[in-house]
Amino acid sequence: MRFSQRFKRFEVQSETEITRWINDDIKPIEAGRRTWGFWTFNNYWILINSNISTYLTGSSLIALGLTWWQAIISIVVGNILAAIFVVLNSVPGASYHLGFPVVNRYVWGMYGSQFVILNRILLSLVWYGFQAWVGGECLYLCLLALDPHLEKHIPNHIPESTGMTTAQFVAYILFSLLSLPVIWIHPHKLKKFFYGSSATILIFELALLIWALATMGPSGFGDTISSKSSSVEENSSWLIAYGIISTIGSISAGILNQNDYARFARKPKDAILGQAFSFPLYGISCSVIGILVTAATQNRFGGAIWNPPDIFSTLIANGGARERAAGFFAGVALVVSQIGVNVPGNALSGGFDFAATFPKYINIRRGAYLTALLSVACNPWRLVNTATVFISVLGSYSVFLGPMIGLMISSYFVVHREKINVDDLFVGNKHSVYWYTWGVNWRAIIAWICGVAPSIPGFVASIDTSLTVPIGLTHLYYICFLVGFAISATIFCILHLVFPAKDVVHFVASISSPKLLMAEYQGRWDSDITDDVSKNAYVVDREIS
């Protein structure tokens, strides 16, 4: 008894009656927290799509054997397709104000959804660690500008095999500490941070491009922008296709859980219009700037330097006070950029998913800090060594995430026809229409496996280059996201048609208009405290009975 009482001290405070399925951070967002307008979503995608990872997209594609113009084609097409998927997958969150973990309950079942949630938690940990390490490189640049002999003043005691020095690890820790205050901010209060950080990033990118072009000199662009493709001509089209899917793969984790942010939209059109144009605009712009800046500085540096911190480190090493000042302010802008992408894109995503998994003890804030803490175990300094490995990792995620996204979109628009029983998403027993079979929708499992399976041989061969698979399976892997998306979505719809979930079919047929249903639920969640308590009691009563 004493132990349980001590453990009770760690329970989260919640105005909503907490069950296994709900707390304040998991329930539908009420009017007071729906603060994201068009410009909030616009600034959000500046942060997510204007960072070093996006900047390096061109280097990753060129390393595969594409020319600069083939890389740009892949970037443009990939970002446009990704924007379409982002908008489609945002509609449930924007309309019903539900987050990613809750949305997947009507797709996979009340317990089955945990598979997707755990998958997204793992991605959050890996990506937070990676982006934090990159942020540490940016902070290292600031320290190097202040002290060009930094490595001497902080002696290295870390083995060379780790790929880092003590000074770099210190910079990583400092960046992680700087991120903690931003993690504390609740998502609906991030607007001011978005405005300040997005403006900083845009100014930096524009200044970097102008500087690179203005100081390029008579030698012009390096061979980065003029060299021929290193691939055989007949393979170029497949490499472009692979580049397109790799571009989508780089943001596929964000596409998967975009409902977590779309649910904060004041109106559905704010999420739709705010993302439809901003997503491809900033993703394409940042990637193209990366190619142009690298090509414009290649002859000066004697080789292609893709990573922005490396550009300014080189300037500091070969320059004077002006170069050190430029390096310091560039480092500050890049640190802001990395915090801007890492906190909302990874820490908060992990926070949402942890809160949905352990709603009694974890809220978004605790979950976000837990994500930051556990990410260290991923050894982020080992995640990326070369551009080719980087793009291979990004592409591989598409094998598993494409089918998941296909299930989510087809489930909402085709199977459920935009009609969702919100109350039943918080009832974990047979009284919920989304209970399916013992809390699991077996149709989703079969459809996901069918979507993943065709790309597995090519995926394995891409990891273990000693293995050879038929060229057809390799090409199938090159377009794994689209293939997996289409197969899983189609089979999922067919299975629901041939083996219908009777409770779901009955509910969908009983509702005449999804817009009226959305308005009804929104009115209930926007009501006063008395009504909210009554509603909570209704959900809890169904949960117990």
Secondary structure, 3 states (H helix, E strand, C coil): CHHHHHHHCCCCCCCCCCECCECCCCCCCCHHHCCECHHHHHHHHHHHHCCHHHHCHHHHHHHCCCCHHHHHHHHHHHHHHHHHHHHHHHHHHHHHCCCHHHHHHHHHCCCCHHHHHHHHHHHHHHHHHHHHHHHHHHHHHHHHHHCCCHHHHCCCCCCHHHCCCHHHHHHHHHHHHHHHHHHCCCHHHCHHHHHHHHHHHHHHHHHHHHHHHHCCCCCCCCCCCCCCCCCCHHHHHHHHHHHHHHHHHCCHHHHHCCHHHHCCECCHHHHHHHHHCHHHHHHHHHHHHHHHHHHHHHHHHCCCCCCHHHHHHHHHHHCCHHHHHHHHHHHHHHHHHHHHHHHHHHHHHHHHHHHHHCCCCCCHHHHHHHHHHHHHHHCHHHCCCCHHHHHHHHHHHHHHHHHHHHHHHHHHHHHCCCCCCCHHHHCCCCCCCCCCECCECHHHHHHHHHHHHHHHHHHHHHHCCCCCCCHHHHHHHHCHHHHHHHHHHHHHHHHHHHCCCHHHHHHHHHCCCHHHHHHHHHHHHCCCHHHHHHHHHHHHHHHHC
